[in-house]
Amino acid sequence: MKKVAIENPDEDEGCSRFFQPLSEALGTTGLAINYFERAPGEHVGHCYHRHLEQEEVFYVLTGTATFETEDGDIVVASGELIRFAPGEWQQGRNSGDERLVVLALGAPRDDEPMELRRTCPSCDERTPAVPEEIDGGVAFYCGTCGAETGRYT
């Protein structure tokens, strides 16, 4: 048995994004567990994506999330859950006026293989995204033309 506490950010310091992976701390082997907090307007992840083998469940603890999907936007309110089967495209964002708090579960734990898409300013469409680790963060590049499509630290 393992017990873990969520290390909440200091909201007074203007932290718009908070992420705490819980799988390793809890010692899960077949289940990915992640805790997210997002300010209004912030995305849950950095890319529109799909996991080819992993299914994901998002439990909205506080706030309102909107998930962009191939079937349109799906709104998930506090106390509601949404499941994405392997192969389903999605990206969540905080679409409400209050802080979004989400617990995300994925199985199997290993989320590879995964496909990422971002809107490329040069191609003017959503293209494959190629991530590259940078000092303290990640940069994404268009898989078609190589233009940078986003940078997060």
N, CA, C and O atoms as a GROMACS GRO file, in nm:
protein
  612
    1MET      N    1   0.085  -0.117   0.000
    1MET     CA    2   0.000   0.000   0.000
    1MET      C    3   0.089   0.124   0.000
    1MET      O    4   0.194   0.126   0.065
    2LYS      N    5   0.046   0.226  -0.073
    2LYS     CA    6   0.118   0.354  -0.076
    2LYS      C    7   0.016   0.466  -0.066
    2LYS      O    8  -0.096   0.454  -0.116
    3LYS      N    9   0.057   0.574  -0.002
    3LYS     CA   10  -0.028   0.692   0.016
    3LYS      C   11   0.048   0.813  -0.035
    3LYS      O   12   0.167   0.828  -0.007
    4VAL      N   13  -0.020   0.899  -0.110
    4VAL     CA   14   0.044   1.016  -0.169
    4VAL      C   15  -0.047   1.137  -0.149
    4VAL      O   16  -0.169   1.125  -0.159
    5ALA      N   17   0.012   1.251  -0.121
    5ALA     CA   18  -0.062   1.376  -0.109
    5ALA      C   19  -0.041   1.459  -0.235
    5ALA      O   20   0.067   1.457  -0.294
    6ILE      N   21  -0.145   1.530  -0.277
    6ILE     CA   22  -0.134   1.622  -0.390
    6ILE      C   23  -0.065   1.748  -0.339
    6ILE      O   24  -0.105   1.806  -0.238
    7GLU      N   25   0.040   1.789  -0.410
    7GLU     CA   26   0.115   1.908  -0.373
    7GLU      C   27   0.056   2.027  -0.447
    7GLU      O   28   0.104   2.063  -0.555
    8ASN      N   29  -0.048   2.087  -0.391
    8ASN     CA   30  -0.116   2.198  -0.457
    8ASN      C   31  -0.024   2.318  -0.478
    8ASN      O   32   0.056   2.351  -0.390
    9PRO      N   33  -0.037   2.383  -0.594
    9PRO     CA   34   0.045   2.501  -0.620
    9PRO      C   35  -0.006   2.619  -0.537
    9PRO      O   36  -0.119   2.618  -0.488
   10ASP      N   37   0.080   2.718  -0.522
   10ASP     CA   38   0.040   2.841  -0.454
   10ASP      C   39  -0.030   2.930  -0.556
   10ASP      O   40   0.036   2.997  -0.635
   11GLU      N   41  -0.164   2.930  -0.554
   11GLU     CA   42  -0.240   3.006  -0.653
   11GLU      C   43  -0.213   3.156  -0.642
   11GLU      O   44  -0.235   3.229  -0.739
   12ASP      N   45  -0.166   3.203  -0.526
   12ASP     CA   46  -0.136   3.345  -0.511
   12ASP      C   47  -0.019   3.388  -0.598
   12ASP      O   48  -0.004   3.507  -0.627
   13GLU      N   49   0.064   3.293  -0.641
   13GLU     CA   50   0.179   3.325  -0.726
   13GLU      C   51   0.144   3.322  -0.874
   13GLU      O   52   0.233   3.332  -0.958
   14GLY      N   53   0.014   3.309  -0.907
   14GLY     CA   54  -0.030   3.315  -1.045
   14GLY      C   55  -0.001   3.190  -1.125
   14GLY      O   56   0.016   3.199  -1.246
   15CYS      N   57   0.005   3.075  -1.063
   15CYS     CA   58   0.031   2.948  -1.132
   15CYS      C   59  -0.092   2.910  -1.215
   15CYS      O   60  -0.195   2.872  -1.159
   16SER      N   61  -0.082   2.920  -1.347
   16SER     CA   62  -0.197   2.888  -1.432
   16SER      C   63  -0.205   2.740  -1.465
   16SER      O   64  -0.313   2.689  -1.495
   17ARG      N   65  -0.091   2.669  -1.458
   17ARG     CA   66  -0.088   2.527  -1.492
   17ARG      C   67  -0.016   2.452  -1.381
   17ARG      O   68   0.092   2.492  -1.336
   18PHE      N   69  -0.077   2.342  -1.337
   18PHE     CA   70  -0.013   2.256  -1.238
   18PHE      C   71  -0.037   2.113  -1.280
   18PHE      O   72  -0.148   2.076  -1.316
   19PHE      N   73   0.068   2.031  -1.274
   19PHE     CA   74   0.060   1.890  -1.312
   19PHE      C   75   0.139   1.810  -1.210
   19PHE      O   76   0.252   1.844  -1.176
   20GLN      N   77   0.078   1.702  -1.162
   20GLN     CA   78   0.149   1.612  -1.072
   20GLN      C   79   0.125   1.468  -1.115
   20GLN      O   80   0.014   1.417  -1.101
   21PRO      N   81   0.229   1.402  -1.169
   21PRO     CA   82   0.215   1.260  -1.201
   21PRO      C   83   0.212   1.180  -1.070
   21PRO      O   84   0.289   1.208  -0.979
   22LEU      N   85   0.124   1.082  -1.062
   22LEU     CA   86   0.108   1.006  -0.939
   22LEU      C   87   0.142   0.858  -0.954
   22LEU      O   88   0.153   0.788  -0.853
   23SER      N   89   0.160   0.810  -1.075
   23SER     CA   90   0.183   0.667  -1.099
   23SER      C   91   0.306   0.615  -1.026
   23SER      O   92   0.299   0.515  -0.954
   24GLU      N   93   0.419   0.682  -1.045
   24GLU     CA   94   0.544   0.634  -0.982
   24GLU      C   95   0.534   0.642  -0.830
   24GLU      O   96   0.574   0.549  -0.760
   25ALA      N   97   0.482   0.753  -0.780
   25ALA     CA   98   0.472   0.770  -0.635
   25ALA      C   99   0.384   0.662  -0.571
   25ALA      O  100   0.410   0.618  -0.459
   26LEU      N  101   0.280   0.620  -0.645
   26LEU     CA  102   0.191   0.516  -0.594
   26LEU      C  103   0.238   0.376  -0.630
   26LEU      O  104   0.189   0.277  -0.575
   27GLY      N  105   0.334   0.367  -0.722
   27GLY     CA  106   0.386   0.237  -0.762
   27GLY      C  107   0.294   0.157  -0.853
   27GLY      O  108   0.297   0.034  -0.852
   28THR      N  109   0.211   0.228  -0.931
   28THR     CA  110   0.122   0.154  -1.022
   28THR      C  111   0.202   0.100  -1.139
   28THR      O  112   0.294   0.166  -1.188
   29THR      N  113   0.167  -0.018  -1.184
   29THR     CA  114   0.239  -0.079  -1.296
   29THR      C  115   0.154  -0.085  -1.422
   29THR      O  116   0.209  -0.085  -1.532
   30GLY      N  117   0.023  -0.090  -1.409
   30GLY     CA  118  -0.063  -0.101  -1.526
   30GLY      C  119  -0.154   0.018  -1.547
   30GLY      O  120  -0.232   0.020  -1.642
   31LEU      N  121  -0.143   0.119  -1.460
   31LEU     CA  122  -0.234   0.233  -1.464
   31LEU      C  123  -0.157   0.363  -1.448
   31LEU      O  124  -0.080   0.380  -1.354
   32ALA      N  125  -0.179   0.456  -1.542
   32ALA     CA  126  -0.123   0.591  -1.531
   32ALA      C  127  -0.223   0.677  -1.456
   32ALA      O  128  -0.343   0.673  -1.484
   33ILE      N  129  -0.174   0.755  -1.359
   33ILE     CA  130  -0.258   0.844  -1.280
   33ILE      C  131  -0.192   0.980  -1.278
   33ILE      O  132  -0.076   0.994  -1.238
   34ASN      N  133  -0.266   1.083  -1.320
   34ASN     CA  134  -0.214   1.219  -1.325
   34ASN      C  135  -0.317   1.316  -1.269
   34ASN      O  136  -0.438   1.299  -1.288
   35TYR      N  137  -0.268   1.419  -1.201
   35TYR     CA  138  -0.351   1.523  -1.143
   35TYR      C  139  -0.318   1.653  -1.215
   35TYR      O  140  -0.201   1.690  -1.228
   36PHE      N  141  -0.422   1.725  -1.261
   36PHE     CA  142  -0.404   1.850  -1.333
   36PHE      C  143  -0.484   1.961  -1.266
   36PHE      O  144  -0.593   1.937  -1.214
   37GLU      N  145  -0.430   2.081  -1.268
   37GLU     CA  146  -0.506   2.202  -1.238
   37GLU      C  147  -0.476   2.302  -1.348
   37GLU      O  148  -0.361   2.319  -1.388
   38ARG      N  149  -0.582   2.368  -1.398
   38ARG     CA  150  -0.565   2.465  -1.505
   38ARG      C  151  -0.650   2.588  -1.478
   38ARG      O  152  -0.764   2.578  -1.432
   39ALA      N  153  -0.593   2.705  -1.507
   39ALA     CA  154  -0.666   2.832  -1.499
   39ALA      C  155  -0.763   2.840  -1.616
   39ALA      O  156  -0.747   2.768  -1.715
   40PRO      N  157  -0.863   2.927  -1.607
   40PRO     CA  158  -0.956   2.944  -1.720
   40PRO      C  159  -0.881   2.970  -1.850
   40PRO      O  160  -0.788   3.051  -1.855
   41GLY      N  161  -0.922   2.901  -1.956
   41GLY     CA  162  -0.863   2.916  -2.088
   41GLY      C  163  -0.744   2.825  -2.116
   41GLY      O  164  -0.706   2.809  -2.233
   42GLU      N  165  -0.684   2.766  -2.014
   42GLU     CA  166  -0.567   2.678  -2.032
   42GLU      C  167  -0.608   2.539  -2.081
   42GLU      O  168  -0.714   2.489  -2.045
   43HIS      N  169  -0.522   2.478  -2.164
   43HIS     CA  170  -0.543   2.341  -2.210
   43HIS      C  171  -0.491   2.241  -2.107
   43HIS      O  172  -0.398   2.270  -2.031
   44VAL      N  173  -0.552   2.123  -2.105
   44VAL     CA  174  -0.508   2.016  -2.015
   44VAL      C  175  -0.375   1.960  -2.067
   44VAL      O  176  -0.281   1.944  -1.989
   45GLY      N  177  -0.366   1.931  -2.194
   45GLY     CA  178  -0.243   1.883  -2.258
   45GLY      C  179  -0.194   1.984  -2.359
   45GLY      O  180  -0.260   2.086  -2.382
   46HIS      N  181  -0.079   1.958  -2.419
   46HIS     CA  182  -0.021   2.052  -2.515
   46HIS      C  183  -0.067   2.028  -2.658
   46HIS      O  184  -0.048   2.114  -2.744
   47CYS      N  185  -0.128   1.912  -2.686
   47CYS     CA  186  -0.161   1.877  -2.824
   47CYS      C  187  -0.295   1.806  -2.833
   47CYS      O  188  -0.340   1.740  -2.740
   48TYR      N  189  -0.358   1.821  -2.948
   48TYR     CA  190  -0.468   1.735  -2.988
   48TYR      C  191  -0.400   1.600  -3.012
   48TYR      O  192  -0.301   1.593  -3.086
   49HIS      N  193  -0.450   1.493  -2.952
   49HIS     CA  194  -0.375   1.366  -2.957
   49HIS      C  195  -0.466   1.245  -2.947
   49HIS      O  196  -0.585   1.255  -2.914
   50ARG      N  197  -0.406   1.132  -2.975
   50ARG     CA  198  -0.473   1.005  -2.950
   50ARG      C  199  -0.368   0.902  -2.910
   50ARG      O  200  -0.256   0.901  -2.960
   51HIS      N  201  -0.409   0.816  -2.818
   51HIS     CA  202  -0.326   0.704  -2.775
   51HIS      C  203  -0.373   0.584  -2.854
   51HIS      O  204  -0.493   0.556  -2.859
   52LEU      N  205  -0.281   0.512  -2.914
   52LEU     CA  206  -0.320   0.398  -2.998
   52LEU      C  207  -0.353   0.274  -2.917
   52LEU      O  208  -0.426   0.187  -2.965
   53GLU      N  209  -0.301   0.265  -2.794
   53GLU     CA  210  -0.327   0.146  -2.712
   53GLU      C  211  -0.387   0.179  -2.576
   53GLU      O  212  -0.446   0.092  -2.512
   54GLN      N  213  -0.374   0.302  -2.531
   54GLN     CA  214  -0.419   0.338  -2.397
   54GLN      C  215  -0.560   0.398  -2.401
   54GLN      O  216  -0.590   0.480  -2.488
   55GLU      N  217  -0.646   0.357  -2.307
   55GLU     CA  218  -0.772   0.427  -2.289
   55GLU      C  219  -0.754   0.524  -2.173
   55GLU      O  220  -0.677   0.498  -2.080
   56GLU      N  221  -0.825   0.638  -2.179
   56GLU     CA  222  -0.812   0.740  -2.077
   56GLU      C  223  -0.948   0.775  -2.019
   56GLU      O  224  -1.049   0.777  -2.089
   57VAL      N  225  -0.948   0.802  -1.888
   57VAL     CA  226  -1.067   0.851  -1.820
   57VAL      C  227  -1.028   0.978  -1.747
   57VAL      O  228  -0.928   0.980  -1.675
   58PHE      N  229  -1.105   1.083  -1.765
   58PHE     CA  230  -1.084   1.209  -1.696
   58PHE      C  231  -1.200   1.233  -1.602
   58PHE      O  232  -1.316   1.232  -1.643
   59TYR      N  233  -1.169   1.256  -1.474
   59TYR     CA  234  -1.269   1.286  -1.373
   59TYR      C  235  -1.252   1.433  -1.335
   59TYR      O  236  -1.149   1.472  -1.280
   60VAL      N  237  -1.353   1.514  -1.365
   60VAL     CA  238  -1.348   1.656  -1.335
   60VAL      C  239  -1.390   1.676  -1.189
   60VAL      O  240  -1.506   1.657  -1.154
   61LEU      N  241  -1.294   1.714  -1.106
   61LEU     CA  242  -1.320   1.733  -0.963
   61LEU      C  243  -1.381   1.871  -0.936
   61LEU      O  244  -1.471   1.885  -0.854
   62THR      N  245  -1.330   1.973  -1.007
   62THR     CA  246  -1.377   2.110  -0.992
   62THR      C  247  -1.368   2.179  -1.127
   62THR      O  248  -1.273   2.158  -1.202
   63GLY      N  249  -1.467   2.262  -1.158
   63GLY     CA  250  -1.464   2.340  -1.281
   63GLY      C  251  -1.537   2.272  -1.395
   63GLY      O  252  -1.616   2.180  -1.375
   64THR      N  253  -1.509   2.320  -1.515
   64THR     CA  254  -1.572   2.268  -1.637
   64THR      C  255  -1.465   2.249  -1.744
   64THR      O  256  -1.392   2.342  -1.777
   65ALA      N  257  -1.457   2.128  -1.796
   65ALA     CA  258  -1.363   2.098  -1.904
   65ALA      C  259  -1.440   2.083  -2.034
   65ALA      O  260  -1.552   2.032  -2.035
   66THR      N  261  -1.380   2.127  -2.142
   66THR     CA  262  -1.434   2.101  -2.275
   66THR      C  263  -1.329   2.022  -2.350
   66THR      O  264  -1.214   2.062  -2.360
   67PHE      N  265  -1.371   1.907  -2.403
   67PHE     CA  266  -1.281   1.822  -2.479
   67PHE      C  267  -1.314   1.834  -2.626
   67PHE      O  268  -1.425   1.805  -2.669
   68GLU      N  269  -1.216   1.878  -2.704
   68GLU     CA  270  -1.230   1.882  -2.849
   68GLU      C  271  -1.212   1.740  -2.900
   68GLU      O  272  -1.113   1.675  -2.868
   69THR      N  273  -1.308   1.690  -2.978
   69THR     CA  274  -1.305   1.555  -3.032
   69THR      C  275  -1.342   1.560  -3.180
   69THR      O  276  -1.381   1.664  -3.233
   70GLU      N  277  -1.330   1.447  -3.246
   70GLU     CA  278  -1.372   1.439  -3.387
   70GLU      C  279  -1.522   1.456  -3.402
   70GLU      O  280  -1.571   1.491  -3.509
   71ASP      N  281  -1.597   1.432  -3.293
   71ASP     CA  282  -1.742   1.447  -3.295
   71ASP      C  283  -1.788   1.584  -3.248
   71ASP      O  284  -1.908   1.607  -3.231
   72GLY      N  285  -1.694   1.677  -3.226
   72GLY     CA  286  -1.727   1.810  -3.176
   72GLY      C  287  -1.684   1.824  -3.032
   72GLY      O  288  -1.625   1.732  -2.974
   73ASP      N  289  -1.714   1.939  -2.974
   73ASP     CA  290  -1.677   1.967  -2.836
   73ASP      C  291  -1.772   1.895  -2.740
   73ASP      O  292  -1.893   1.893  -2.760
   74ILE      N  293  -1.714   1.836  -2.634
   74ILE     CA  294  -1.789   1.768  -2.529
   74ILE      C  295  -1.758   1.840  -2.398
   74ILE      O  296  -1.642   1.849  -2.358
   75VAL      N  297  -1.861   1.891  -2.331
   75VAL     CA  298  -1.844   1.961  -2.204
   75VAL      C  299  -1.861   1.862  -2.089
   75VAL      O  300  -1.956   1.785  -2.086
   76VAL      N  301  -1.766   1.866  -1.995
   76VAL     CA  302  -1.767   1.778  -1.879
   76VAL      C  303  -1.759   1.866  -1.755
   76VAL      O  304  -1.661   1.937  -1.734
   77ALA      N  305  -1.865   1.862  -1.673
   77ALA     CA  306  -1.874   1.947  -1.555
   77ALA      C  307  -1.821   1.877  -1.431
   77ALA      O  308  -1.794   1.757  -1.433
   78SER      N  309  -1.805   1.953  -1.325
   78SER     CA  310  -1.760   1.900  -1.197
   78SER      C  311  -1.846   1.780  -1.156
   78SER      O  312  -1.969   1.786  -1.161
   79GLY      N  313  -1.779   1.673  -1.115
   79GLY     CA  314  -1.848   1.551  -1.075
   79GLY      C  315  -1.876   1.455  -1.190
   79GLY      O  316  -1.932   1.347  -1.168
   80GLU      N  317  -1.838   1.493  -1.313
   80GLU     CA  318  -1.860   1.407  -1.430
   80GLU      C  319  -1.728   1.349  -1.478
   80GLU      O  320  -1.620   1.402  -1.450
   81LEU      N  321  -1.740   1.238  -1.551
   81LEU     CA  322  -1.624   1.171  -1.608
   81LEU      C  323  -1.644   1.154  -1.758
   81LEU      O  324  -1.757   1.152  -1.807
   82ILE      N  325  -1.533   1.142  -1.831
   82ILE     CA  326  -1.538   1.111  -1.973
   82ILE      C  327  -1.430   1.008  -2.003
   82ILE      O  328  -1.321   1.012  -1.946
   83ARG      N  329  -1.463   0.915  -2.093
   83ARG     CA  330  -1.370   0.808  -2.131
   83ARG      C  331  -1.338   0.820  -2.278
   83ARG      O  332  -1.426   0.845  -2.361
   84PHE      N  333  -1.209   0.802  -2.311
   84PHE     CA  334  -1.165   0.797  -2.450
   84PHE      C  335  -1.104   0.660  -2.474
   84PHE      O  336  -1.011   0.618  -2.404
   85ALA      N  337  -1.156   0.590  -2.573
   85ALA     CA  338  -1.105   0.459  -2.612
   85ALA      C  339  -0.973   0.478  -2.687
   85ALA      O  340  -0.946   0.587  -2.738
   86PRO      N  341  -0.891   0.374  -2.694
   86PRO     CA  342  -0.770   0.384  -2.776
   86PRO      C  343  -0.806   0.429  -2.918
   86PRO      O  344  -0.902   0.379  -2.977
   87GLY      N  345  -0.729   0.522  -2.971
   87GLY     CA  346  -0.751   0.569  -3.108
   87GLY      C  347  -0.842   0.689  -3.121
   87GLY      O  348  -0.853   0.744  -3.230
   88GLU      N  349  -0.908   0.734  -3.013
   88GLU     CA  350  -0.996   0.850  -3.020
   88GLU      C  351  -0.917   0.979  -2.997
   88GLU      O  352  -0.844   0.992  -2.899
   89TRP      N  353  -0.933   1.075  -3.090
   89TRP     CA  354  -0.864   1.203  -3.081
   89TRP      C  355  -0.931   1.291  -2.977
   89TRP      O  356  -1.054   1.293  -2.965
   90GLN      N  357  -0.848   1.367  -2.900
   90GLN     CA  358  -0.904   1.459  -2.802
   90GLN      C  359  -0.800   1.558  -2.752
   90GLN      O  360  -0.679   1.533  -2.760
   91GLN      N  361  -0.849   1.670  -2.702
   91GLN     CA  362  -0.768   1.765  -2.624
   91GLN      C  363  -0.864   1.841  -2.534
   91GLN      O  364  -0.966   1.894  -2.579
   92GLY      N  365  -0.830   1.847  -2.405
   92GLY     CA  366  -0.914   1.915  -2.307
   92GLY      C  367  -0.865   2.055  -2.278
   92GLY      O  368  -0.746   2.086  -2.294
   93ARG      N  369  -0.958   2.140  -2.234
   93ARG     CA  370  -0.923   2.275  -2.191
   93ARG      C  371  -1.021   2.319  -2.083
   93ARG      O  372  -1.131   2.266  -2.071
   94ASN      N  373  -0.978   2.417  -2.005
   94ASN     CA  374  -1.065   2.475  -1.905
   94ASN      C  375  -1.153   2.577  -1.975
   94ASN      O  376  -1.106   2.684  -2.014
   95SER      N  377  -1.279   2.545  -1.991
   95SER     CA  378  -1.372   2.633  -2.061
   95SER      C  379  -1.459   2.714  -1.966
   95SER      O  380  -1.549   2.786  -2.009
   96GLY      N  381  -1.433   2.702  -1.836
   96GLY     CA  382  -1.514   2.772  -1.738
   96GLY      C  383  -1.446   2.895  -1.682
   96GLY      O  384  -1.340   2.936  -1.729
   97ASP      N  385  -1.509   2.953  -1.581
   97ASP     CA  386  -1.458   3.073  -1.517
   97ASP      C  387  -1.378   3.044  -1.391
   97ASP      O  388  -1.316   3.135  -1.335
   98GLU      N  389  -1.380   2.920  -1.344
   98GLU     CA  390  -1.307   2.884  -1.224
   98GLU      C  391  -1.195   2.786  -1.257
   98GLU      O  392  -1.190   2.732  -1.368
   99ARG      N  393  -1.107   2.764  -1.163
   99ARG     CA  394  -0.995   2.673  -1.182
   99ARG      C  395  -1.047   2.532  -1.209
   99ARG      O  396  -1.140   2.486  -1.143
  100LEU      N  397  -0.987   2.465  -1.307
  100LEU     CA  398  -1.023   2.328  -1.343
  100LEU      C  399  -0.929   2.233  -1.269
  100LEU      O  400  -0.807   2.250  -1.272
  101VAL      N  401  -0.987   2.133  -1.203
  101VAL     CA  402  -0.910   2.031  -1.134
  101VAL      C  403  -0.956   1.896  -1.188
  101VAL      O  404  -1.074   1.863  -1.182
  102VAL      N  405  -0.860   1.817  -1.240
  102VAL     CA  406  -0.891   1.692  -1.308
  102VAL      C  407  -0.799   1.580  -1.260
  102VAL      O  408  -0.679   1.601  -1.239
  103LEU      N  409  -0.856   1.462  -1.242
  103LEU     CA  410  -0.779   1.341  -1.218
  103LEU      C  411  -0.790   1.258  -1.346
  103LEU      O  412  -0.900   1.226  -1.390
  104ALA      N  413  -0.675   1.224  -1.405
  104ALA     CA  414  -0.672   1.149  -1.530
  104ALA      C  415  -0.616   1.010  -1.504
  104ALA      O  416  -0.514   0.994  -1.437
  105LEU      N  417  -0.683   0.910  -1.559
  105LEU     CA  418  -0.643   0.770  -1.545
  105LEU      C  419  -0.624   0.712  -1.684
  105LEU      O  420  -0.706   0.736  -1.773
  106GLY      N  421  -0.518   0.636  -1.704
  106GLY     CA  422  -0.492   0.573  -1.833
  106GLY      C  423  -0.441   0.432  -1.816
  106GLY      O  424  -0.357   0.404  -1.730
  107ALA      N  425  -0.492   0.342  -1.900
  107ALA     CA  426  -0.446   0.203  -1.896
  107ALA      C  427  -0.437   0.149  -2.038
  107ALA      O  428  -0.528   0.173  -2.119
  108PRO      N  429  -0.330   0.078  -2.071
  108PRO     CA  430  -0.216   0.049  -1.984
  108PRO      C  431  -0.139   0.176  -1.951
  108PRO      O  432  -0.157   0.279  -2.015
  109ARG      N  433  -0.052   0.166  -1.850
  109ARG     CA  434   0.020   0.283  -1.801
  109ARG      C  435   0.107   0.347  -1.909
  109ARG      O  436   0.109   0.470  -1.921
  110ASP      N  437   0.176   0.268  -1.986
  110ASP     CA  438   0.262   0.320  -2.094
  110ASP      C  439   0.172   0.378  -2.202
  110ASP      O  440   0.090   0.306  -2.260
  111ASP      N  441   0.187   0.508  -2.230
  111ASP     CA  442   0.098   0.574  -2.325
  111ASP      C  443   0.148   0.570  -2.469
  111ASP      O  444   0.089   0.634  -2.556
  112GLU      N  445   0.254   0.499  -2.495
  112GLU     CA  446   0.305   0.487  -2.633
  112GLU      C  447   0.242   0.366  -2.700
  112GLU      O  448   0.212   0.269  -2.630
  113PRO      N  449   0.220   0.366  -2.828
  113PRO     CA  450   0.242   0.478  -2.920
  113PRO      C  451   0.130   0.582  -2.911
  113PRO      O  452   0.016   0.551  -2.875
  114MET      N  453   0.165   0.706  -2.947
  114MET     CA  454   0.072   0.818  -2.942
  114MET      C  455   0.094   0.904  -3.065
  114MET      O  456   0.206   0.917  -3.114
  115GLU      N  457  -0.014   0.964  -3.114
  115GLU     CA  458  -0.004   1.058  -3.226
  115GLU      C  459  -0.042   1.196  -3.176
  115GLU      O  460  -0.141   1.211  -3.104
  116LEU      N  461   0.036   1.298  -3.214
  116LEU     CA  462   0.015   1.436  -3.171
  116LEU      C  463  -0.012   1.524  -3.292
  116LEU      O  464   0.045   1.504  -3.399
  117ARG      N  465  -0.101   1.622  -3.275
  117ARG     CA  466  -0.130   1.720  -3.380
  117ARG      C  467  -0.134   1.859  -3.315
  117ARG      O  468  -0.183   1.875  -3.204
  118ARG      N  469  -0.082   1.959  -3.388
  118ARG     CA  470  -0.090   2.100  -3.348
  118ARG      C  471  -0.115   2.184  -3.473
  118ARG      O  472  -0.080   2.143  -3.583
  119THR      N  473  -0.174   2.299  -3.455
  119THR     CA  474  -0.194   2.389  -3.568
  119THR      C  475  -0.062   2.456  -3.601
  119THR      O  476  -0.001   2.521  -3.515
  120CYS      N  477  -0.018   2.441  -3.724
  120CYS     CA  478   0.107   2.500  -3.771
  120CYS      C  479   0.079   2.637  -3.832
  120CYS      O  480  -0.005   2.648  -3.921
  121PRO      N  481   0.149   2.742  -3.785
  121PRO     CA  482   0.126   2.875  -3.842
  121PRO      C  483   0.171   2.886  -3.988
  121PRO      O  484   0.118   2.968  -4.062
  122SER      N  485   0.268   2.805  -4.029
  122SER     CA  486   0.316   2.810  -4.169
  122SER      C  487   0.225   2.732  -4.262
  122SER      O  488   0.193   2.778  -4.372
  123CYS      N  489   0.182   2.614  -4.220
  123CYS     CA  490   0.096   2.530  -4.304
  123CYS      C  491  -0.051   2.571  -4.294
  123CYS      O  492  -0.131   2.536  -4.380
  124ASP      N  493  -0.085   2.647  -4.190
  124ASP     CA  494  -0.221   2.695  -4.165
  124ASP      C  495  -0.322   2.581  -4.152
  124ASP      O  496  -0.436   2.591  -4.196
  125GLU      N  497  -0.277   2.471  -4.090
  125GLU     CA  498  -0.365   2.358  -4.062
  125GLU      C  499  -0.304   2.274  -3.950
  125GLU      O  500  -0.188   2.292  -3.913
  126ARG      N  501  -0.384   2.183  -3.898
  126ARG     CA  502  -0.334   2.094  -3.793
  126ARG      C  503  -0.250   1.985  -3.859
  126ARG      O  504  -0.298   1.912  -3.946
  127THR      N  505  -0.124   1.975  -3.815
  127THR     CA  506  -0.030   1.881  -3.874
  127THR      C  507   0.032   1.794  -3.764
  127THR      O  508   0.017   1.825  -3.646
  128PRO      N  509   0.100   1.685  -3.800
  128PRO     CA  510   0.169   1.606  -3.698
  128PRO      C  511   0.268   1.693  -3.620
  128PRO      O  512   0.339   1.775  -3.678
  129ALA      N  513   0.271   1.674  -3.489
  129ALA     CA  514   0.360   1.752  -3.402
  129ALA      C  515   0.475   1.665  -3.355
  129ALA      O  516   0.456   1.549  -3.316
  130VAL      N  517   0.595   1.722  -3.360
  130VAL     CA  518   0.715   1.652  -3.317
  130VAL      C  519   0.768   1.723  -3.193
  130VAL      O  520   0.813   1.837  -3.202
  131PRO      N  521   0.764   1.656  -3.074
  131PRO     CA  522   0.814   1.721  -2.953
  131PRO      C  523   0.965   1.711  -2.941
  131PRO      O  524   1.027   1.615  -2.987
  132GLU      N  525   1.024   1.813  -2.877
  132GLU     CA  526   1.167   1.813  -2.849
  132GLU      C  527   1.186   1.872  -2.710
  132GLU      O  528   1.138   1.981  -2.680
  133GLU      N  529   1.257   1.799  -2.624
  133GLU     CA  530   1.283   1.850  -2.489
  133GLU      C  531   1.377   1.969  -2.497
  133GLU      O  532   1.477   1.967  -2.568
  134ILE      N  533   1.342   2.074  -2.421
  134ILE     CA  534   1.426   2.193  -2.409
  134ILE      C  535   1.450   2.216  -2.260
  134ILE      O  536   1.391   2.147  -2.177
  135ASP      N  537   1.534   2.310  -2.225
  135ASP     CA  538   1.562   2.338  -2.084
  135ASP      C  539   1.434   2.361  -2.006
  135ASP      O  540   1.367   2.463  -2.025
  136GLY      N  541   1.399   2.267  -1.920
  136GLY     CA  542   1.282   2.282  -1.834
  136GLY      C  543   1.149   2.274  -1.904
  136GLY      O  544   1.049   2.319  -1.847
  137GLY      N  545   1.142   2.220  -2.024
  137GLY     CA  546   1.014   2.214  -2.094
  137GLY      C  547   1.021   2.135  -2.222
  137GLY      O  548   1.103   2.046  -2.239
  138VAL      N  549   0.930   2.171  -2.313
  138VAL     CA  550   0.921   2.102  -2.441
  138VAL      C  551   0.883   2.202  -2.550
  138VAL      O  552   0.806   2.295  -2.526
  139ALA      N  553   0.938   2.181  -2.668
  139ALA     CA  554   0.901   2.259  -2.787
  139ALA      C  555   0.840   2.162  -2.887
  139ALA      O  556   0.881   2.046  -2.894
  140PHE      N  557   0.743   2.210  -2.964
  140PHE     CA  558   0.679   2.127  -3.066
  140PHE      C  559   0.707   2.188  -3.203
  140PHE      O  560   0.704   2.310  -3.222
  141TYR      N  561   0.733   2.099  -3.299
  141TYR     CA  562   0.762   2.140  -3.436
  141TYR      C  563   0.669   2.068  -3.532
  141TYR      O  564   0.629   1.955  -3.508
  142CYS      N  565   0.635   2.136  -3.641
  142CYS     CA  566   0.549   2.078  -3.743
  142CYS      C  567   0.622   1.963  -3.811
  142CYS      O  568   0.736   1.977  -3.856
  143GLY      N  569   0.555   1.848  -3.817
  143GLY     CA  570   0.612   1.731  -3.883
  143GLY      C  571   0.613   1.744  -4.034
  143GLY      O  572   0.675   1.661  -4.102
  144THR      N  573   0.546   1.845  -4.090
  144THR     CA  574   0.542   1.867  -4.234
  144THR      C  575   0.648   1.966  -4.281
  144THR      O  576   0.723   1.937  -4.374
  145CYS      N  577   0.654   2.084  -4.215
  145CYS     CA  578   0.747   2.188  -4.262
  145CYS      C  579   0.858   2.222  -4.163
  145CYS      O  580   0.953   2.291  -4.200
  146GLY      N  581   0.848   2.174  -4.037
  146GLY     CA  582   0.952   2.198  -3.938
  146GLY      C  583   0.935   2.325  -3.855
  146GLY      O  584   1.015   2.350  -3.766
  147ALA      N  585   0.831   2.407  -3.883
  147ALA     CA  586   0.809   2.529  -3.807
  147ALA      C  587   0.775   2.498  -3.661
  147ALA      O  588   0.712   2.397  -3.632
  148GLU      N  589   0.817   2.585  -3.570
  148GLU     CA  590   0.782   2.567  -3.429
  148GLU      C  591   0.634   2.599  -3.412
  148GLU      O  592   0.586   2.701  -3.461
  149THR      N  593   0.562   2.512  -3.340
  149THR     CA  594   0.418   2.531  -3.320
  149THR      C  595   0.383   2.558  -3.174
  149THR      O  596   0.267   2.585  -3.144
  150GLY      N  597   0.480   2.552  -3.084
  150GLY     CA  598   0.454   2.582  -2.944
  150GLY      C  599   0.574   2.550  -2.857
  150GLY      O  600   0.657   2.466  -2.892
  151ARG      N  601   0.581   2.617  -2.743
  151ARG     CA  602   0.692   2.599  -2.650
  151ARG      C  603   0.635   2.613  -2.508
  151ARG      O  604   0.564   2.710  -2.479
  152TYR      N  605   0.666   2.517  -2.422
  152TYR     CA  606   0.613   2.517  -2.285
  152TYR      C  607   0.724   2.487  -2.186
  152TYR      O  608   0.802   2.394  -2.205
  153THR      N  609   0.730   2.568  -2.080
  153THR     CA  610   0.829   2.545  -1.975
  153THR      C  611   0.761   2.524  -1.843
  153THR      O  612   0.827   2.503  -1.742
   0.00000   0.00000   0.00000
